[in-house]
Amino acid sequence: MKDFVTYLSTAPVLGVVTVFGLASVLAVINYYFPDILSLG
């Protein structure tokens, strides 16, 4: 179990989780407010 926790705290895993989280947040925002991201 300790090795699994160590694996989860490595940089690539944290990077993937961060990118996936940001993409999910943007997808939810774009779903409810479709014009906000395309006003630029």
TORPA-668995 format. One record per residue: chain; residue number from 1; y, z, x of N, C-alpha, C, CB in turn. Coordinates in steps of 0.2 Angstrom, whole numbers, plus 2048, in hexadecimal, padded with zeros to 3 digits. Each point is the difference from the previous one (the first is absolute). Glycine has a CB too. Layout:
BEGIN
lumlum A	numar NUM	nc2 Y	nc3 Z	nc1 X	cac2 Y	cac3 Z	cac1 X	cc2 Y	cc3 Z	cc1 X	cbc2 Y	cbc3 Z	cbc1 X .
...
//
This chain:
BEGIN
lumlum A	numar 1	nc2 7FA	nc3 800	nc1 804	cac2 806	cac3 800	cac1 7FC	cc2 806	cc3 800	cc1 804	cbc2 7FA	cbc3 806	cbc1 7F7 .
lumlum A	numar 2	nc2 806	nc3 7FE	nc1 80F	cac2 806	cac3 800	cac1 804	cc2 801	cc3 7F9	cc1 803	cbc2 7FE	cbc3 80C	cbc1 803 .
lumlum A	numar 3	nc2 7FD	nc3 7F0	nc1 7FF	cac2 801	cac3 7FA	cac1 803	cc2 803	cc3 7FB	cc1 7FA	cbc2 7F7	cbc3 802	cbc1 808 .
lumlum A	numar 4	nc2 807	nc3 7FF	nc1 7F2	cac2 803	cac3 7FC	cac1 7FB	cc2 807	cc3 801	cc1 7FF	cbc2 7F5	cbc3 800	cbc1 7FA .
lumlum A	numar 5	nc2 80D	nc3 806	nc1 806	cac2 807	cac3 802	cac1 7FF	cc2 804	cc3 7FD	cc1 806	cbc2 7FD	cbc3 80B	cbc1 7FA .
lumlum A	numar 6	nc2 800	nc3 7F6	nc1 80C	cac2 804	cac3 7FD	cac1 806	cc2 801	cc3 7F8	cc1 7FF	cbc2 7FB	cbc3 809	cbc1 808 .
lumlum A	numar 7	nc2 800	nc3 7F4	nc1 7F6	cac2 800	cac3 7F9	cac1 7FE	cc2 806	cc3 7FE	cc1 7FB	cbc2 7F3	cbc3 7FF	cbc1 803 .
lumlum A	numar 8	nc2 80D	nc3 805	nc1 7F8	cac2 805	cac3 7FF	cac1 7FB	cc2 807	cc3 801	cc1 803	cbc2 7F8	cbc3 803	cbc1 7F7 .
lumlum A	numar 9	nc2 809	nc3 801	nc1 80E	cac2 807	cac3 801	cac1 803	cc2 802	cc3 7FC	cc1 805	cbc2 7FE	cbc3 80B	cbc1 7FD .
lumlum A	numar 10	nc2 7FE	nc3 7EF	nc1 805	cac2 802	cac3 7FC	cac1 805	cc2 805	cc3 7FB	cc1 7FD	cbc2 7F4	cbc3 801	cbc1 805 .
lumlum A	numar 11	nc2 810	nc3 7FC	nc1 800	cac2 805	cac3 7FC	cac1 7FE	cc2 7FE	cc3 7FA	cc1 7FC	cbc2 806	cbc3 803	cbc1 80A .
lumlum A	numar 12	nc2 7F5	nc3 7F9	nc1 7F7	cac2 7FF	cac3 7FA	cac1 7FC	cc2 7FE	cc3 802	cc1 7F9	cbc2 7FC	cbc3 7FA	cbc1 809 .
lumlum A	numar 13	nc2 801	nc3 80B	nc1 7F6	cac2 7FE	cac3 803	cac1 7F9	cc2 806	cc3 802	cc1 7FC	cbc2 7F5	cbc3 803	cbc1 804 .
lumlum A	numar 14	nc2 810	nc3 801	nc1 800	cac2 806	cac3 802	cac1 7FD	cc2 804	cc3 7FA	cc1 7FE	cbc2 800	cbc3 80B	cbc1 806 .
lumlum A	numar 15	nc2 800	nc3 7F0	nc1 7FE	cac2 804	cac3 7FA	cac1 7FF	cc2 7FE	cc3 7FC	cc1 7FA	cbc2 802	cbc3 7FF	cbc1 80C .
lumlum A	numar 16	nc2 7F7	nc3 800	nc1 7F3	cac2 7FE	cac3 7FD	cac1 7FB	cc2 801	cc3 804	cc1 7F9	cbc2 7F7	cbc3 7FB	cbc1 807 .
lumlum A	numar 17	nc2 809	nc3 80B	nc1 7F9	cac2 801	cac3 804	cac1 7FA	cc2 808	cc3 800	cc1 7FF	cbc2 7F6	cbc3 808	cbc1 803 .
lumlum A	numar 18	nc2 80E	nc3 7F8	nc1 802	cac2 807	cac3 7FF	cac1 7FF	cc2 802	cc3 7F9	cc1 7FD	cbc2 802	cbc3 808	cbc1 809 .
lumlum A	numar 19	nc2 7FB	nc3 7F3	nc1 7F9	cac2 802	cac3 7F9	cac1 7FE	cc2 7FD	cc3 7FF	cc1 7F9	cbc2 800	cbc3 7FC	cbc1 80B .
lumlum A	numar 20	nc2 7FA	nc3 807	nc1 7F4	cac2 7FD	cac3 7FF	cac1 7F9	cc2 804	cc3 804	cc1 7FB	cbc2 7F5	cbc3 7FF	cbc1 805 .
lumlum A	numar 21	nc2 80E	nc3 807	nc1 7FD	cac2 804	cac3 804	cac1 7FB	cc2 806	cc3 7FD	cc1 7FF	cbc2 7FB	cbc3 80A	cbc1 804 .
lumlum A	numar 22	nc2 809	nc3 7F3	nc1 801	cac2 806	cac3 7FD	cac1 7FF	cc2 7FF	cc3 7F9	cc1 7FB	cbc2 804	cbc3 804	cbc1 80B .
lumlum A	numar 23	nc2 7F6	nc3 7F9	nc1 7F6	cac2 7FF	cac3 7FA	cac1 7FC	cc2 7FF	cc3 802	cc1 7F9	cbc2 7FB	cbc3 7FA	cbc1 80A .
lumlum A	numar 24	nc2 801	nc3 80C	nc1 7F5	cac2 7FF	cac3 802	cac1 7F9	cc2 807	cc3 802	cc1 7FD	cbc2 7F4	cbc3 804	cbc1 803 .
lumlum A	numar 25	nc2 810	nc3 7FF	nc1 800	cac2 806	cac3 803	cac1 7FD	cc2 804	cc3 7F9	cc1 7FE	cbc2 800	cbc3 80B	cbc1 807 .
lumlum A	numar 26	nc2 801	nc3 7F1	nc1 7FE	cac2 804	cac3 7FA	cac1 7FE	cc2 7FD	cc3 7FC	cc1 7FB	cbc2 803	cbc3 7FF	cbc1 80C .
lumlum A	numar 27	nc2 7F6	nc3 801	nc1 7F3	cac2 7FD	cac3 7FC	cac1 7FA	cc2 801	cc3 804	cc1 7FA	cbc2 7F7	cbc3 7FC	cbc1 808 .
lumlum A	numar 28	nc2 809	nc3 80A	nc1 7F8	cac2 802	cac3 804	cac1 7FA	cc2 807	cc3 7FF	cc1 7FE	cbc2 7F8	cbc3 808	cbc1 803 .
lumlum A	numar 29	nc2 80D	nc3 7F8	nc1 802	cac2 807	cac3 7FF	cac1 7FE	cc2 801	cc3 7F9	cc1 7FE	cbc2 803	cbc3 808	cbc1 809 .
lumlum A	numar 30	nc2 7F9	nc3 7F3	nc1 7FA	cac2 801	cac3 7F9	cac1 7FE	cc2 7FD	cc3 7FF	cc1 7F9	cbc2 800	cbc3 7FC	cbc1 80C .
lumlum A	numar 31	nc2 7FB	nc3 808	nc1 7F2	cac2 7FD	cac3 7FF	cac1 7F9	cc2 805	cc3 803	cc1 7FB	cbc2 7F5	cbc3 801	cbc1 805 .
lumlum A	numar 32	nc2 80E	nc3 804	nc1 7FC	cac2 804	cac3 803	cac1 7FB	cc2 807	cc3 7FD	cc1 800	cbc2 7FA	cbc3 80B	cbc1 801 .
lumlum A	numar 33	nc2 809	nc3 7F4	nc1 805	cac2 807	cac3 7FD	cac1 801	cc2 7FF	cc3 7F9	cc1 804	cbc2 805	cbc3 80C	cbc1 7FF .
lumlum A	numar 34	nc2 7F9	nc3 7EF	nc1 7FD	cac2 7FF	cac3 7FA	cac1 804	cc2 806	cc3 7FC	cc1 803	cbc2 7F6	cbc3 7FF	cbc1 7F9 .
lumlum A	numar 35	nc2 810	nc3 803	nc1 805	cac2 806	cac3 7FD	cac1 803	cc2 803	cc3 803	cc1 806	cbc2 802	cbc3 7FC	cbc1 7F5 .
lumlum A	numar 36	nc2 7FC	nc3 80A	nc1 80C	cac2 803	cac3 804	cac1 805	cc2 7FF	cc3 7FE	cc1 807	cbc2 7FF	cbc3 80A	cbc1 7F9 .
lumlum A	numar 37	nc2 7FB	nc3 7F4	nc1 809	cac2 7FE	cac3 7FD	cac1 806	cc2 803	cc3 7F9	cc1 802	cbc2 7F6	cbc3 808	cbc1 7FF .
lumlum A	numar 38	nc2 80B	nc3 7F4	nc1 7FB	cac2 802	cac3 7F9	cac1 801	cc2 808	cc3 7FF	cc1 7FF	cbc2 7F4	cbc3 7FD	cbc1 7FD .
lumlum A	numar 39	nc2 810	nc3 809	nc1 803	cac2 807	cac3 7FF	cac1 7FF	cc2 804	cc3 7FD	cc1 807	cbc2 7FF	cbc3 809	cbc1 7F7 .
lumlum A	numar 40	nc2 7FD	nc3 7F8	nc1 80E	cac2 804	cac3 7FE	cac1 807	cc2 802	cc3 7F9	cc1 800	cbc2 7F9	cbc3 808	cbc1 805 .
//
